């Protein structure tokens, strides 16, 4: 089998920027890889995800329970695996993914009380890795940010792109719950955490974080 590397983080964590920098670094170093981004908003398999995020099933994330919403995203990943990258992975290729099952862990797990999370984590792992036979990541790099920094970045992005916040992005308390759930998930699953802030509470330089992420990736490929 190949290697599957996942970059994870809540909205506004800087994950997409770091993902782009990793792709550029791998290309510069002459390392062959395939890159995937979830959800695949331009594909039919993400139809339920788009309806959910657009508020068709309710205007709050909690209007669709964690287990139901997780299946929306899992179907899109299964389709991508079969259509886009499964053969490459099985032939020993390197796959770099912007989000994965890990996003269900954080975003959907945040809808549950802490005492129910181990059961949800186990259910989700069984659904995607055992029942749907999706590959388990060899490395998950989680970008650990704050609610304030996340909101600031999302506002800037929406102004630049002319887009509107979805039901996840506009719910501040939900974002805070996601951060809390992610901390628990890092310990449960053994994710590698990259802090977006230094010891003084200031945002770390982009290049510094990128170098740390790339070092982790090179250690497993």
Backbone as ProteinMPNN parsed JSONL, in Angstrom:
{"seq_chain_A": "XXXXXXXXXXXXXXXXXXXXXXXXXXXXXXXXXXXXXXXXXXXXXXXXXXXXXXXXXXXXXXXXXXXXXXXXXXXXXXXXXXXXXXXXXXXXXXXXXXXXXXXXXXXXXXXXXXXXXXXXXXXXXXXXXXXXXXXXXXXXXXXXXXXXXXXXXXXXXXXXXXXXXXXXXXXXXXXXXXXXXXXXXXXXXXXXXXXXXXXXXXXXXXXXXXXXXXXXXXXXX", "coords_chain_A": {"N_chain_A": [[0.826, -1.193, 0.0], [0.22, 2.373, -0.338], [1.028, 5.613, 1.031], [-0.894, 7.632, 3.181], [-1.434, 10.884, 3.922], [-2.786, 13.306, 6.042], [-3.986, 16.6, 6.351], [-5.451, 18.52, 8.827], [-7.876, 20.698, 10.355], [-9.868, 23.271, 11.912], [-12.276, 25.475, 10.295], [-10.697, 28.324, 8.979], [-8.227, 27.907, 10.1], [-5.928, 28.071, 8.671], [-5.266, 25.908, 7.232], [-5.659, 25.257, 4.471], [-3.818, 26.919, 3.216], [-1.393, 25.927, 4.269], [-1.55, 23.374, 3.248], [-1.283, 23.887, 0.511], [1.359, 24.865, 0.503], [2.784, 22.592, 1.323], [2.29, 20.895, -0.849], [3.645, 22.319, -2.857], [6.236, 22.138, -1.893], [6.752, 19.373, -1.942], [6.619, 18.947, -4.703], [8.776, 20.536, -5.497], [10.864, 19.099, -4.365], [10.832, 16.905, -5.911], [9.174, 14.733, -5.343], [6.831, 12.346, -5.996], [3.297, 12.561, -5.854], [-0.234, 12.387, -5.085], [-2.946, 14.655, -4.794], [-5.775, 15.427, -2.781], [-8.902, 16.926, -1.93], [-11.331, 17.464, 0.51], [-14.69, 18.46, 1.451], [-15.743, 17.292, -1.842], [-16.921, 19.589, -3.525], [-17.744, 20.014, -6.128], [-18.702, 17.669, -7.117], [-21.184, 15.099, -7.704], [-21.442, 13.346, -5.607], [-21.236, 14.823, -3.316], [-23.635, 15.992, -2.813], [-25.506, 15.814, -0.633], [-23.927, 16.855, 1.396], [-23.634, 19.517, 0.553], [-26.294, 20.389, 0.66], [-26.758, 20.121, 3.399], [-24.816, 21.896, 4.569], [-25.706, 24.227, 3.437], [-28.023, 24.736, 4.777], [-30.389, 23.404, 4.258], [-31.427, 21.333, 5.77], [-31.806, 22.403, 8.198], [-30.947, 25.285, 10.147], [-28.917, 25.283, 11.973], [-25.919, 23.593, 12.974], [-26.466, 21.497, 14.784], [-28.969, 20.634, 14.075], [-28.888, 18.444, 12.477], [-28.013, 15.293, 13.412], [-24.896, 13.96, 14.764], [-24.208, 11.409, 13.763], [-25.813, 11.017, 11.489], [-25.068, 13.226, 9.82], [-22.393, 12.586, 9.478], [-22.457, 10.441, 7.711], [-23.064, 11.679, 5.297], [-20.673, 12.939, 4.5], [-18.954, 10.755, 4.488], [-19.819, 9.198, 2.328], [-19.075, 10.795, 0.156], [-16.288, 10.645, 0.413], [-15.902, 7.908, -0.036], [-16.699, 7.707, -2.727], [-14.752, 9.318, -3.928], [-12.439, 7.856, -3.322], [-12.859, 5.524, -4.834], [-13.079, 6.591, -7.396], [-10.962, 8.41, -7.843], [-8.367, 8.112, -6.443], [-7.815, 5.627, -5.313], [-6.597, 3.479, -6.754], [-4.036, 4.478, -7.235], [-3.106, 4.686, -4.599], [-3.118, 1.956, -3.812], [-1.163, 1.036, -5.444], [1.109, 1.88, -4.262], [1.44, 4.631, -4.073], [1.88, 8.055, -2.905], [-0.438, 9.866, -1.047], [-1.812, 12.962, -0.465], [-3.991, 14.605, 1.614], [-6.404, 17.135, 2.019], [-8.232, 17.451, 4.625], [-10.278, 14.717, 5.84], [-11.61, 11.617, 7.05], [-11.128, 12.529, 9.532], [-12.256, 15.087, 9.712], [-14.963, 14.601, 10.161], [-14.699, 13.534, 12.693], [-13.954, 15.822, 14.205], [-15.832, 17.94, 13.539], [-18.42, 16.76, 13.591], [-18.284, 15.248, 15.887], [-18.232, 17.258, 17.772], [-20.824, 17.814, 18.359], [-21.635, 16.194, 20.356], [-21.732, 15.182, 23.845], [-18.815, 15.01, 25.974], [-18.544, 12.495, 27.217], [-19.695, 10.744, 25.444], [-18.072, 10.661, 23.27], [-15.884, 8.724, 22.881], [-17.319, 6.414, 22.054], [-18.5, 7.381, 19.721], [-16.221, 8.012, 18.19], [-15.193, 5.424, 17.845], [-17.303, 4.22, 16.445], [-17.304, 5.749, 14.075], [-14.765, 5.192, 13.021], [-15.062, 2.467, 12.548], [-17.141, 2.523, 10.643], [-16.01, 3.905, 8.37], [-13.431, 2.81, 7.953], [-13.587, 0.035, 8.336], [-16.164, -0.925, 7.452], [-16.645, 0.56, 5.044], [-14.183, 0.355, 3.975], [-12.188, 2.269, 3.563], [-8.886, 3.689, 3.382], [-6.784, 3.904, 6.298], [-5.291, 6.825, 7.694], [-1.743, 7.398, 7.537], [-0.511, 9.43, 8.777], [-1.72, 12.154, 10.599], [-1.905, 15.56, 10.58], [-2.66, 18.1, 12.652], [-3.811, 21.379, 12.711], [-3.704, 23.581, 15.212], [-5.64, 26.084, 16.379], [-7.19, 29.221, 17.403], [-10.467, 30.412, 18.365], [-10.857, 33.155, 17.863], [-8.794, 33.778, 16.017], [-9.513, 32.064, 13.968], [-12.065, 33.086, 13.198], [-11.327, 35.638, 12.304], [-9.725, 35.035, 10.066], [-11.566, 33.668, 8.444], [-13.448, 35.691, 7.913], [-11.885, 37.464, 6.436], [-11.303, 35.837, 4.221], [-13.86, 35.41, 3.149], [-14.509, 38.007, 2.367], [-12.609, 38.419, 0.4], [-13.258, 36.47, -1.516], [-15.938, 36.781, -1.976], [-17.824, 35.125, -0.871], [-20.279, 33.488, 1.269], [-20.711, 32.696, 4.75], [-21.08, 29.294, 5.807], [-23.366, 27.07, 7.615], [-21.738, 25.988, 9.573], [-19.578, 27.764, 9.781], [-20.668, 30.202, 10.639], [-21.456, 29.884, 13.239], [-20.366, 30.583, 16.245], [-20.154, 29.394, 18.803], [-20.241, 26.759, 18.092], [-17.843, 26.464, 16.655], [-16.053, 26.767, 18.764], [-16.648, 24.479, 20.241], [-15.781, 22.597, 18.416], [-13.004, 22.983, 18.483], [-12.447, 22.13, 21.086], [-13.251, 19.433, 20.92], [-11.43, 18.54, 19.035], [-9.032, 18.656, 20.462], [-9.387, 16.535, 22.252], [-9.582, 14.484, 20.396], [-7.038, 14.469, 19.25], [-5.511, 13.334, 21.28], [-6.821, 10.852, 21.538], [-6.596, 9.596, 19.007], [-3.94, 9.971, 18.363], [-2.977, 12.108, 16.793], [-0.745, 14.452, 15.216], [-0.028, 17.509, 16.56], [0.036, 20.869, 15.522], [0.795, 23.92, 16.685], [-0.729, 27.054, 16.153], [-0.017, 29.318, 17.426], [2.578, 31.018, 19.274], [4.533, 30.716, 22.344], [3.983, 33.103, 23.609], [1.498, 33.762, 22.793], [1.229, 34.881, 20.337], [0.695, 34.805, 16.776], [2.34, 32.245, 15.014], [5.022, 32.437, 12.579], [4.272, 31.879, 9.124], [6.051, 30.333, 7.568], [7.5, 28.997, 9.494], [5.679, 27.235, 10.682], [5.084, 25.746, 8.425], [7.518, 24.475, 7.869], [7.746, 22.785, 10.072], [5.551, 21.102, 9.686], [6.241, 19.924, 7.231], [8.516, 18.53, 7.931], [7.465, 16.571, 9.623], [5.958, 15.121, 7.763], [7.927, 14.162, 5.983], [9.133, 12.384, 7.658], [7.632, 10.099, 7.608], [7.41, 9.175, 5.045]], "CA_chain_A": [[0.0, 0.0, 0.0], [0.93, 3.635, -0.332], [0.969, 6.4, 2.253], [-1.958, 8.635, 3.206], [-1.129, 11.961, 4.86], [-3.957, 14.183, 6.155], [-3.921, 17.875, 7.065], [-6.761, 18.781, 9.412], [-8.008, 21.912, 11.154], [-11.184, 23.871, 11.755], [-12.324, 26.558, 9.323], [-9.915, 29.479, 9.372], [-6.992, 27.514, 10.796], [-4.784, 28.209, 7.772], [-4.987, 24.571, 6.706], [-5.562, 25.25, 3.006], [-2.542, 27.544, 2.86], [-0.332, 24.983, 4.586], [-1.683, 22.279, 2.279], [-0.679, 24.355, -0.74], [2.81, 24.952, 0.687], [3.31, 21.223, 1.33], [2.259, 20.431, -2.246], [4.734, 22.991, -3.573], [7.516, 21.61, -1.382], [6.9, 18.017, -2.483], [6.931, 19.1, -6.125], [10.135, 21.071, -5.587], [11.795, 18.043, -3.984], [10.72, 15.811, -6.878], [8.478, 13.593, -4.738], [5.541, 12.124, -6.659], [2.166, 12.431, -4.938], [-1.554, 12.806, -5.545], [-3.567, 15.483, -3.766], [-7.228, 15.398, -2.756], [-9.508, 17.899, -1.025], [-12.702, 17.127, 0.892], [-15.57, 17.734, 0.531], [-15.594, 17.589, -3.277], [-18.152, 20.336, -3.751], [-18.128, 20.008, -7.541], [-19.087, 16.31, -7.493], [-22.526, 14.697, -7.295], [-21.383, 12.599, -4.341], [-21.287, 15.761, -2.184], [-24.931, 16.682, -2.848], [-26.07, 15.924, 0.705], [-23.063, 17.772, 2.143], [-23.978, 20.879, 0.146], [-27.613, 20.694, 1.211], [-26.59, 20.253, 4.847], [-24.098, 23.126, 4.881], [-26.506, 25.347, 2.972], [-29.142, 24.938, 5.679], [-31.611, 22.749, 3.79], [-31.929, 20.421, 6.796], [-31.829, 23.154, 9.45], [-30.001, 26.407, 10.122], [-27.872, 25.069, 12.968], [-25.263, 22.292, 12.799], [-27.082, 20.488, 15.637], [-30.24, 20.177, 13.513], [-28.628, 17.111, 11.916], [-27.161, 14.683, 14.439], [-23.52, 13.638, 14.381], [-24.123, 10.159, 13.014], [-26.41, 11.225, 10.171], [-24.222, 14.121, 9.028], [-21.14, 11.895, 9.15], [-22.638, 9.591, 6.531], [-23.025, 12.518, 4.104], [-19.276, 13.144, 4.143], [-18.328, 9.457, 4.241], [-20.17, 8.784, 0.967], [-18.229, 11.557, -0.766], [-14.94, 10.081, 0.481], [-15.917, 6.605, -0.701], [-16.732, 7.951, -4.172], [-13.442, 9.823, -4.323], [-11.493, 6.738, -3.241], [-13.088, 4.638, -5.968], [-12.969, 7.297, -8.674], [-9.81, 9.295, -8.032], [-7.04, 7.861, -5.903], [-7.648, 4.295, -4.733], [-5.622, 2.672, -7.499], [-2.711, 5.046, -6.957], [-2.747, 4.294, -3.236], [-2.843, 0.521, -3.767], [0.075, 0.812, -6.179], [2.239, 2.396, -3.485], [1.589, 6.073, -4.211], [1.711, 8.964, -1.779], [-1.663, 10.644, -1.148], [-1.9, 14.076, 0.475], [-5.405, 14.964, 1.671], [-6.893, 18.276, 2.778], [-9.366, 16.88, 5.353], [-10.561, 13.296, 5.614], [-12.496, 11.163, 8.122], [-10.778, 13.385, 10.665], [-13.177, 16.22, 9.794], [-16.15, 14.113, 10.856], [-14.317, 13.419, 14.102], [-13.954, 17.144, 14.838], [-17.04, 18.742, 13.334], [-19.615, 16.058, 14.041], [-18.085, 14.877, 17.289], [-18.476, 18.418, 18.632], [-22.252, 17.852, 18.693], [-21.886, 15.209, 21.405], [-21.035, 15.405, 25.123], [-17.51, 14.354, 26.036], [-18.621, 11.093, 27.614], [-20.156, 9.943, 24.306], [-17.128, 10.749, 22.161], [-15.187, 7.471, 22.555], [-18.203, 5.535, 21.29], [-18.64, 7.968, 18.387], [-14.945, 7.816, 17.483], [-15.108, 4.007, 17.476], [-18.318, 3.986, 15.399], [-16.867, 6.39, 12.841], [-13.634, 4.411, 12.507], [-15.602, 1.215, 12.022], [-17.905, 2.819, 9.431], [-15.213, 4.292, 7.207], [-12.247, 1.982, 7.725], [-13.933, -1.384, 8.321], [-17.323, -1.197, 6.61], [-16.471, 1.157, 3.719], [-12.84, -0.061, 3.553], [-11.316, 3.388, 3.217], [-7.589, 3.559, 4.057], [-6.477, 4.695, 7.482], [-4.138, 7.718, 7.476], [-0.461, 7.086, 8.162], [-0.162, 10.604, 9.571], [-2.671, 13.27, 10.625], [-1.334, 16.788, 11.123], [-3.766, 18.97, 13.043], [-3.447, 22.773, 12.963], [-4.401, 23.993, 16.431], [-5.797, 27.533, 16.338], [-8.134, 29.764, 18.376], [-11.71, 30.881, 17.742], [-10.669, 34.522, 17.363], [-7.979, 33.736, 14.805], [-10.324, 31.393, 12.956], [-13.089, 34.013, 12.719], [-10.66, 36.702, 11.555], [-9.314, 34.519, 8.764], [-12.744, 33.369, 7.635], [-14.015, 36.957, 7.462], [-11.008, 37.96, 5.374], [-11.485, 34.972, 3.048], [-15.176, 35.669, 2.572], [-14.438, 39.303, 1.697], [-11.797, 38.277, -0.817], [-13.878, 35.573, -2.49], [-17.345, 37.11, -2.167], [-18.637, 33.988, -0.43], [-20.964, 33.629, 2.543], [-20.422, 31.65, 5.726], [-22.057, 28.216, 5.889], [-23.915, 26.945, 8.968], [-20.634, 25.721, 10.495], [-18.703, 28.925, 9.928], [-21.329, 31.341, 11.267], [-21.831, 29.52, 14.607], [-19.148, 30.741, 17.035], [-20.112, 28.391, 19.865], [-19.944, 25.488, 17.431], [-16.409, 26.453, 16.388], [-15.376, 26.533, 20.053], [-16.826, 23.061, 20.554], [-14.905, 21.849, 17.5], [-11.64, 23.059, 19.007], [-12.389, 21.259, 22.268], [-13.32, 18.043, 20.459], [-10.17, 18.242, 18.351], [-8.025, 18.378, 21.49], [-9.633, 15.172, 22.726], [-9.294, 13.568, 19.286], [-5.582, 14.371, 19.104], [-5.05, 12.356, 22.268], [-7.443, 9.553, 21.285], [-6.102, 8.999, 17.767], [-2.506, 10.167, 18.2], [-2.657, 13.081, 15.753], [0.347, 15.373, 15.489], [-0.603, 18.844, 16.692], [0.872, 22.018, 15.18], [0.192, 25.106, 17.263], [-0.671, 28.256, 15.328], [0.458, 30.406, 18.274], [3.796, 30.747, 20.033], [4.356, 30.696, 23.795], [3.481, 34.409, 24.06], [0.148, 33.952, 22.283], [1.265, 35.512, 19.017], [0.644, 33.839, 15.68], [3.648, 31.829, 14.515], [5.242, 32.718, 11.157], [3.77, 30.874, 8.188], [7.137, 29.459, 7.14], [7.895, 28.165, 10.626], [4.703, 26.151, 10.768], [5.225, 24.922, 7.224], [8.714, 23.655, 8.022], [7.442, 21.747, 11.058], [4.642, 20.159, 9.031], [6.957, 19.164, 6.205], [9.416, 17.612, 8.627], [6.655, 15.424, 10.062], [5.591, 14.325, 6.577], [9.111, 13.479, 5.485], [9.508, 11.33, 8.602], [6.822, 8.893, 7.409], [7.374, 8.759, 3.636]], "C_chain_A": [[0.869, 1.256, 0.0], [0.893, 4.294, 1.034], [-0.128, 7.445, 2.108], [-1.657, 9.625, 4.32], [-2.293, 12.937, 4.857], [-3.594, 15.454, 6.908], [-5.328, 18.221, 7.538], [-6.725, 20.061, 10.233], [-9.376, 22.502, 10.937], [-11.109, 24.97, 10.704], [-11.537, 27.757, 9.844], [-8.636, 29.153, 10.113], [-5.74, 27.743, 9.947], [-4.399, 26.909, 7.104], [-4.795, 24.56, 5.188], [-4.255, 25.868, 2.532], [-1.384, 26.592, 3.124], [-0.358, 23.787, 3.633], [-1.021, 22.666, 0.962], [0.847, 24.398, -0.625], [3.457, 23.568, 0.703], [3.347, 20.668, -0.092], [3.42, 21.029, -3.035], [6.093, 22.434, -3.159], [7.768, 20.201, -1.927], [7.27, 18.066, -3.965], [8.37, 19.571, -6.315], [11.185, 20.009, -5.284], [11.702, 16.823, -4.905], [10.061, 14.565, -6.335], [7.096, 13.468, -5.369], [4.439, 11.941, -5.612], [0.878, 12.801, -5.664], [-2.203, 13.616, -4.434], [-5.083, 15.47, -3.921], [-7.717, 16.38, -1.698], [-10.948, 17.486, -0.762], [-13.357, 18.294, 1.624], [-15.295, 18.128, -0.916], [-16.881, 18.292, -3.733], [-18.634, 20.297, -5.199], [-18.598, 18.637, -8.02], [-20.489, 15.978, -6.968], [-22.528, 14.002, -5.939], [-21.424, 13.506, -3.116], [-22.629, 16.471, -2.085], [-25.524, 16.872, -1.454], [-25.238, 16.843, 1.602], [-23.442, 19.216, 1.831], [-25.343, 21.304, 0.683], [-27.53, 20.957, 2.714], [-25.937, 21.583, 5.208], [-24.879, 24.37, 4.455], [-27.738, 25.612, 3.808], [-30.435, 24.282, 5.255], [-32.239, 21.855, 4.85], [-32.029, 21.099, 8.169], [-30.735, 24.199, 9.442], [-28.888, 26.306, 11.147], [-27.224, 23.711, 12.729], [-25.964, 21.179, 13.57], [-28.423, 19.983, 15.104], [-30.109, 18.83, 12.799], [-27.633, 16.428, 12.849], [-25.831, 14.199, 13.871], [-23.423, 12.413, 13.488], [-24.683, 10.326, 11.606], [-25.514, 12.087, 9.288], [-22.917, 13.441, 8.614], [-21.281, 11.04, 7.902], [-22.615, 10.404, 5.242], [-21.589, 12.641, 3.59], [-18.589, 11.827, 3.789], [-18.607, 8.972, 2.822], [-19.313, 9.512, -0.055], [-16.799, 11.023, -0.76], [-14.867, 8.728, -0.219], [-15.892, 6.783, -2.222], [-15.374, 8.433, -4.679], [-12.402, 8.712, -4.353], [-11.632, 5.823, -4.455], [-12.807, 5.32, -7.313], [-11.602, 7.929, -8.913], [-8.45, 8.724, -7.632], [-6.807, 6.462, -5.336], [-6.6, 3.467, -5.432], [-4.205, 3.159, -7.243], [-2.217, 4.627, -5.58], [-2.345, 2.824, -3.174], [-1.577, 0.155, -4.542], [1.289, 1.454, -5.507], [2.426, 3.892, -3.539], [1.379, 6.833, -2.916], [0.475, 9.821, -2.024], [-1.645, 11.713, -0.064], [-3.329, 14.604, 0.448], [-5.662, 16.172, 2.568], [-8.235, 17.87, 3.36], [-9.582, 15.419, 4.946], [-11.605, 12.887, 6.658], [-12.303, 12.014, 9.375], [-11.713, 14.58, 10.811], [-14.5, 15.819, 10.431], [-15.886, 14.002, 12.354], [-14.494, 14.754, 14.812], [-15.314, 17.82, 14.747], [-18.305, 18.05, 13.821], [-19.492, 15.618, 15.495], [-18.384, 16.012, 18.245], [-19.942, 18.539, 19.04], [-22.596, 16.968, 19.893], [-21.197, 15.605, 22.706], [-19.762, 14.564, 25.181], [-17.619, 12.865, 26.337], [-19.091, 10.181, 26.482], [-19.143, 9.895, 23.165], [-16.366, 9.457, 21.879], [-16.037, 6.515, 21.727], [-18.388, 6.06, 19.874], [-17.363, 7.774, 17.575], [-14.819, 6.369, 16.999], [-16.096, 3.682, 16.358], [-17.85, 4.533, 14.054], [-15.707, 5.625, 12.202], [-14.112, 3.104, 11.896], [-16.346, 1.453, 10.714], [-16.991, 3.025, 8.225], [-14.066, 3.326, 6.924], [-12.553, 0.487, 7.649], [-15.08, -1.691, 7.359], [-17.126, -0.679, 5.184], [-15.095, 0.874, 3.128], [-12.002, 1.087, 2.999], [-9.993, 3.239, 3.972], [-7.497, 4.415, 5.313], [-5.28, 5.609, 7.184], [-2.885, 7.184, 8.173], [0.002, 8.229, 9.054], [-1.303, 11.611, 9.458], [-1.989, 14.442, 11.306], [-2.485, 17.753, 11.391], [-3.249, 20.369, 13.377], [-4.311, 23.319, 14.089], [-4.444, 25.52, 16.487], [-6.698, 27.991, 17.484], [-9.376, 30.228, 17.632], [-11.519, 32.267, 17.133], [-9.884, 34.539, 16.057], [-8.756, 33.096, 13.661], [-11.347, 32.347, 12.357], [-12.487, 35.123, 11.875], [-10.276, 36.237, 10.157], [-10.505, 34.228, 7.865], [-13.379, 34.642, 7.091], [-13.204, 37.527, 6.308], [-11.202, 37.153, 4.089], [-12.814, 35.243, 2.359], [-15.215, 37.009, 1.839], [-13.678, 39.214, 0.378], [-12.51, 37.496, -1.907], [-15.343, 35.891, -2.768], [-18.274, 35.989, -1.776], [-19.287, 34.303, 0.915], [-20.615, 32.461, 3.456], [-21.506, 30.579, 5.684], [-22.497, 28.058, 7.344], [-22.856, 26.578, 9.997], [-19.893, 27.013, 10.815], [-19.347, 30.083, 10.678], [-21.705, 31.083, 12.732], [-20.577, 29.505, 15.484], [-19.051, 29.68, 18.127], [-19.783, 27.015, 19.296], [-18.45, 25.378, 17.128], [-15.621, 26.174, 17.669], [-15.487, 25.071, 20.462], [-15.93, 22.194, 19.673], [-13.471, 21.835, 18.006], [-11.463, 22.142, 20.212], [-12.383, 19.792, 21.848], [-12.021, 17.63, 19.788], [-9.055, 17.941, 19.344], [-8.162, 16.952, 22.009], [-9.276, 14.151, 21.641], [-7.794, 13.398, 19.072], [-5.015, 13.33, 20.062], [-5.569, 10.954, 21.95], [-6.799, 8.853, 20.097], [-4.591, 9.136, 17.567], [-2.141, 11.095, 17.055], [-1.479, 13.949, 16.195], [-0.196, 16.805, 15.468], [0.432, 19.925, 16.369], [0.187, 23.265, 15.718], [0.351, 26.294, 16.33], [-0.143, 29.455, 16.105], [1.754, 30.012, 18.977], [3.506, 30.849, 21.524], [3.782, 32.007, 24.337], [2.064, 34.695, 23.564], [0.075, 34.649, 20.944], [1.253, 34.442, 17.931], [2.049, 33.53, 15.168], [3.8, 32.168, 13.032], [4.793, 31.548, 10.288], [4.842, 29.845, 7.847], [7.573, 28.518, 8.258], [6.968, 26.975, 10.788], [4.854, 25.187, 9.594], [6.421, 23.981, 7.339], [8.471, 22.51, 8.997], [6.544, 20.674, 10.452], [5.393, 19.29, 8.035], [7.918, 18.159, 6.822], [8.664, 16.375, 9.109], [6.311, 14.511, 8.883], [6.781, 13.539, 6.067], [9.521, 12.321, 6.402], [8.732, 10.038, 8.379], [6.754, 8.453, 5.949], [8.751, 8.275, 3.172]], "O_chain_A": [[2.064, 1.216, 0.291], [0.747, 3.628, 2.059], [-0.277, 8.066, 1.056], [-1.626, 9.269, 5.498], [-2.746, 13.356, 3.792], [-2.974, 15.4, 7.97], [-6.276, 18.216, 6.753], [-5.677, 20.459, 10.741], [-9.993, 22.271, 9.897], [-10.023, 25.354, 10.272], [-11.687, 28.157, 10.999], [-8.021, 30.043, 10.7], [-4.621, 27.623, 10.445], [-3.34, 26.808, 6.484], [-3.871, 23.923, 4.682], [-3.654, 25.401, 1.564], [-0.487, 26.462, 2.291], [0.688, 23.256, 3.261], [-0.288, 21.874, 0.368], [1.548, 24.009, -1.559], [4.547, 23.384, 0.162], [4.329, 20.042, -0.49], [4.094, 20.328, -3.79], [6.988, 22.281, -3.99], [8.888, 19.884, -2.328], [8.132, 17.315, -4.421], [9.091, 19.073, -7.181], [12.267, 20.012, -5.872], [12.404, 15.831, -4.705], [10.343, 13.459, -6.797], [6.285, 14.39, -5.282], [4.63, 11.251, -4.61], [0.9, 13.442, -6.714], [-2.03, 13.3, -3.257], [-5.609, 15.498, -5.034], [-7.038, 16.632, -0.702], [-11.697, 17.193, -1.694], [-12.682, 19.039, 2.335], [-14.691, 19.167, -1.183], [-17.799, 17.66, -4.255], [-19.814, 20.526, -5.463], [-18.866, 18.46, -9.209], [-20.924, 16.496, -5.939], [-23.516, 14.067, -5.208], [-21.623, 13.028, -2.0], [-22.753, 17.451, -1.35], [-25.993, 17.961, -1.123], [-25.782, 17.528, 2.468], [-23.558, 20.042, 2.736], [-25.523, 22.445, 1.109], [-28.147, 21.889, 3.231], [-26.446, 22.316, 6.057], [-24.726, 25.438, 5.047], [-28.435, 26.602, 3.585], [-31.485, 24.567, 5.83], [-33.451, 21.639, 4.838], [-32.303, 20.443, 9.174], [-29.703, 24.016, 8.796], [-28.004, 27.161, 11.185], [-27.905, 22.77, 12.322], [-26.056, 20.051, 13.087], [-28.962, 19.006, 15.624], [-31.109, 18.157, 12.547], [-26.529, 16.932, 13.054], [-25.669, 14.051, 12.659], [-22.627, 12.394, 12.549], [-24.098, 9.837, 10.64], [-25.232, 11.728, 8.145], [-22.399, 13.693, 7.525], [-20.339, 10.921, 7.119], [-22.2, 9.895, 4.201], [-21.327, 12.47, 2.399], [-17.743, 11.784, 2.896], [-17.728, 8.395, 2.181], [-18.871, 8.909, -1.033], [-16.163, 10.953, -1.812], [-13.893, 8.433, -0.911], [-15.15, 6.091, -2.919], [-14.908, 8.003, -5.735], [-11.591, 8.627, -5.276], [-10.632, 5.399, -5.035], [-12.345, 4.675, -8.255], [-11.131, 7.982, -10.049], [-7.486, 8.835, -8.389], [-5.691, 6.152, -4.917], [-5.789, 2.815, -4.774], [-3.286, 2.361, -7.058], [-1.054, 4.26, -5.413], [-1.34, 2.483, -2.551], [-0.992, -0.906, -4.324], [2.36, 1.558, -6.105], [3.46, 4.395, -3.1], [0.784, 6.329, -1.963], [0.346, 10.436, -3.083], [-1.482, 11.405, 1.116], [-3.829, 15.003, -0.604], [-5.208, 16.229, 3.711], [-9.258, 17.934, 2.678], [-9.144, 14.961, 3.891], [-12.397, 13.719, 7.1], [-13.226, 12.184, 10.172], [-11.942, 15.043, 11.929], [-15.099, 16.608, 11.162], [-16.742, 14.334, 13.175], [-15.101, 14.823, 15.88], [-15.881, 18.226, 15.761], [-19.173, 18.696, 14.407], [-20.472, 15.616, 16.239], [-18.748, 15.776, 19.397], [-20.269, 19.285, 19.963], [-23.724, 16.997, 20.386], [-20.178, 16.296, 22.676], [-19.655, 13.535, 24.515], [-16.873, 12.062, 25.778], [-18.905, 8.966, 26.555], [-19.339, 9.163, 22.196], [-16.209, 9.111, 20.708], [-15.535, 5.878, 20.801], [-18.429, 5.277, 18.925], [-17.422, 7.412, 16.4], [-14.388, 6.123, 15.873], [-15.76, 2.95, 15.426], [-17.98, 3.871, 13.025], [-15.676, 5.436, 10.986], [-13.622, 2.686, 10.847], [-16.202, 0.674, 9.772], [-17.175, 2.394, 7.184], [-13.765, 3.056, 5.761], [-11.846, -0.251, 6.963], [-14.981, -2.609, 6.545], [-17.406, -1.394, 4.222], [-14.855, 1.113, 1.945], [-11.205, 0.899, 2.079], [-9.979, 2.716, 5.087], [-8.06, 5.508, 5.38], [-4.353, 5.196, 6.488], [-2.959, 6.597, 9.252], [0.801, 8.031, 9.969], [-1.792, 11.888, 8.363], [-1.549, 14.343, 12.451], [-3.192, 18.168, 10.472], [-2.363, 20.529, 14.217], [-5.519, 23.494, 13.924], [-3.408, 26.17, 16.626], [-6.941, 27.236, 18.426], [-9.345, 30.417, 16.416], [-11.966, 32.523, 16.016], [-10.257, 35.227, 15.107], [-8.663, 33.539, 12.516], [-11.487, 32.414, 11.136], [-13.054, 35.511, 10.853], [-10.477, 36.957, 9.178], [-10.467, 34.506, 6.666], [-13.803, 34.677, 5.936], [-13.762, 38.012, 5.324], [-11.258, 37.72, 2.998], [-12.885, 35.298, 1.131], [-15.878, 37.135, 0.81], [-14.044, 39.838, -0.618], [-12.385, 37.818, -3.089], [-15.931, 35.332, -3.695], [-19.392, 35.899, -2.284], [-18.904, 35.249, 1.605], [-20.267, 31.376, 2.991], [-22.69, 30.885, 5.546], [-22.061, 28.816, 8.21], [-23.051, 26.83, 11.187], [-19.617, 27.314, 11.976], [-18.638, 30.876, 11.298], [-22.222, 31.981, 13.396], [-19.816, 28.537, 15.47], [-17.977, 29.123, 18.351], [-19.122, 26.207, 19.948], [-17.855, 24.318, 17.322], [-14.64, 25.431, 17.652], [-14.529, 24.491, 20.972], [-15.389, 21.184, 20.124], [-12.8, 20.804, 17.966], [-10.446, 21.461, 20.338], [-11.596, 19.0, 22.365], [-11.563, 16.5, 19.954], [-8.224, 17.067, 19.098], [-7.167, 16.249, 22.183], [-8.734, 13.086, 21.936], [-7.332, 12.304, 18.748], [-4.144, 12.542, 19.693], [-4.832, 9.977, 22.08], [-6.49, 7.663, 20.162], [-4.025, 8.483, 16.691], [-1.112, 10.903, 16.408], [-1.25, 14.151, 17.387], [-0.757, 17.248, 14.466], [1.554, 19.899, 16.875], [-0.893, 23.627, 15.252], [1.428, 26.522, 15.781], [0.15, 30.495, 15.515], [1.999, 28.835, 19.242], [2.358, 31.046, 21.922], [3.166, 32.021, 25.403], [1.494, 35.741, 23.873], [-1.011, 34.974, 20.465], [1.733, 33.326, 18.132], [2.845, 34.436, 14.92], [2.81, 32.185, 12.301], [4.918, 30.385, 10.67], [4.582, 28.642, 7.835], [7.967, 27.381, 8.002], [7.414, 25.848, 11.003], [4.763, 23.97, 9.755], [6.337, 22.817, 6.946], [8.937, 21.392, 8.774], [6.75, 19.481, 10.678], [5.209, 18.074, 7.995], [8.108, 17.064, 6.292], [9.174, 15.259, 9.012], [6.368, 13.287, 8.995], [6.647, 12.358, 5.748], [10.183, 11.383, 5.959], [9.119, 8.99, 8.896], [6.103, 7.455, 5.642], [8.91, 7.886, 2.015]]}, "name": "protein", "num_of_chains": 1, "seq": "XXXXXXXXXXXXXXXXXXXXXXXXXXXXXXXXXXXXXXXXXXXXXXXXXXXXXXXXXXXXXXXXXXXXXXXXXXXXXXXXXXXXXXXXXXXXXXXXXXXXXXXXXXXXXXXXXXXXXXXXXXXXXXXXXXXXXXXXXXXXXXXXXXXXXXXXXXXXXXXXXXXXXXXXXXXXXXXXXXXXXXXXXXXXXXXXXXXXXXXXXXXXXXXXXXXXXXXXXXXXX"}
